[in-house]
Amino acid sequence: MAEPSNPSPEQVITKESFFVITGGPGAGKTTIIQELQRRNFVTVPEIARQIIQEQVLTNGNALPWADTGTYTELMLSRSIDSFLALDSCCVPAFCDRGIPDTLCYARIIKYPGIRTVELACQQFRYNRRVFLLAPWKKIYKTDTERKQTFAEAIQVYQQMKRVYADCDYQVCEVPIGPVSARTDFILRLAETP
């Protein structure tokens, strides 16, 4: 079977008005997304958490602690669908994670179909500036969808930083602090060319 090839320039879809907010689990991404919603910005919810909630509700097995391969495939297809569903517009849209987050997970679990994920990261492009949140012990907690220890959250964060850099994004570290200050920081950089 032939190795999948890189997308041609005309196959690459870049949405400059789409900004990714990412990082390890429990770093405050969703809280910032909620603050951006409160301020009337367009936001895109986290796909991975939606999948986990759906799988738990239906007694499914496509979970990061069960069938990791199917979970990865669902995460990739749903992330692409989410990317394509939202029209590019002149106002910014803020995404709770992006397609390269799937690549990060695929690397962690050593997913055998990783080339497909890498090609999707090349084909579907966000604004080059990506906002990365470091783990924050003070706010970190586990729940029914987040089972990683704080040490694992640090490892995911480090891998996420590498993945976005490998995918040719400019990684902007969001300082730890009150949600309003973190949101203001993101908005200032999102408005800067």
JOBELDA-V783023 format. One record per backbone hydrogen bond with DSSP energy under -1.0 kcal/mol. CO is the residue of the C=O (numbers start at 0). NH is the residue of the N-H. If there is no record, write none. Layout:
# JOBELDA-V783023
CO/NH
CO/NH
This chain:
# JOBELDA-V783023
7/10
12/124
14/17
16/92
17/126
18/94
19/130
20/96
21/132
27/31
28/32
29/33
30/34
31/35
32/36
33/37
34/38
35/40
36/39
41/93
43/95
45/49
46/50
47/51
48/52
49/53
50/54
51/55
52/56
53/57
54/59
55/58
60/62
60/66
62/65
65/67
66/70
67/71
68/72
69/73
70/74
71/75
72/76
73/77
74/78
75/79
76/80
77/81
78/82
79/83
80/84
81/85
92/18
93/43
94/20
94/96
97/100
98/101
98/102
99/103
100/104
101/105
102/106
103/107
104/108
105/110
110/113
112/115
113/117
114/118
115/119
116/120
117/121
118/122
119/123
122/12
124/14
127/169
129/171
130/21
131/173
135/138
135/139
145/142
148/152
149/153
150/154
151/155
152/156
153/157
154/158
155/159
156/160
157/161
158/162
159/163
160/164
161/165
162/166
163/168
164/167
169/129
171/131
177/181
178/182
179/183
180/184
181/185
182/186
183/187
184/188
185/189
186/190
